[in-house]
Amino acid sequence: MLKTKSICKVSFRINAKDAIGAKTLQILGDFNNCDKAVEPMKALKSGDFTQTIEFETGNEYQFRYFIDGSTRTNDLEADLKVDNEFGEKNGIVSTIQ
């Protein structure tokens, strides 16, 4: 949480094992309208992927990872999980203090 703004910087990281050999990985969520054109996460030499996103505080945001433009998966360490309209689960990142 930033002290001077109502912003929370959240760092996402998915390890190489959970990335299942991905070449690209994106974070799609209600904060970016699940837009498949969003900037991909940074691929690290280890095979892990990382990205930091700024969120407004006081909210909960649903998201999933999008692997190689075809497979959606969840963050195993998401704050919460909630059912979505496709009978699957979305991860939740919470910025509620």
N, C-alpha and C positions, 0 to 999 in steps of 0.2 A: 504494500500500500504506500502511495506517495503521501507525504505529510502536507504538501502545499496544494494538491489537487485531489479531486475525488476520482482518482485513477488507481487501478491495481494492475501491475505488470505480472503476467502469469507466464512462466516458462514451461513449455511442453517438451517432453522428451520420450521417445519410444525407442527401446533398445533393438539391436539388430535381430535378436531372436523373435521378438514380437512383430517386427516389420516384415517377416517372412520373405526375405530376399528382395525387398522393394527397390525399385530404381527411383521412383518418386513417391512422395507422401505429402498429403495436404490435410489441413484441418478444416472441415466443413461444419458450420453450425449456424444457429439462428443469428449470431452476431455478424455473419457475412453472407446471409441469405443462401447458405449452402451452395455458393457460387463455385463451380468447378474450375473457374479461371483464376482463383486466388493463388497467390504466390506459394510455391511449394516450400516445405520445411527444408532446412539446411541439412544436407547429408554429411555426416562426419566420417573420417577415415575408418573408424571402428565399425561402421555400418549402422550406427545409431542415427536418428534424425532429431532435430531440435528447432524450436521456434518460440519467440517471446511475443506475446500479444498484449496490448493494453485494453483493459476493460473498465467500464464505469463501475464504481463501487455500489454496493447495495442491491445487486442483481444476481440471478442465476442464469447461466447460459448453457444450452444444450449443444453437444458437438459429437462428431465421430471422425475417425481418421479415414482417408480415402487413399488406397494403395494402388499405384500404377493406373489410375483412371478407371478402375473397374471394381475393386473390392472395398467394402466398408467394414471397419472394425472399431472396437471400443478401446479406450484407454483403461487398462486394468486398474489404474490408480486414481480414477476420477473420483471427485468428492461424493457423488451419488450417481445412481443410474435410474432412468425412467423409461417406461414403455413408449414406443413411437407408433405411428399409424401403420407401420409395415409389420407389426408383430415382433419387432426387435427391440433392442435397448439403445438409448442414447446416453452418453456420459453427461454429467453436469459439472461445470466449474462454477463455484460459488464465490462471490465477492462480498457477501453479506458479513459484516463484522459482528 
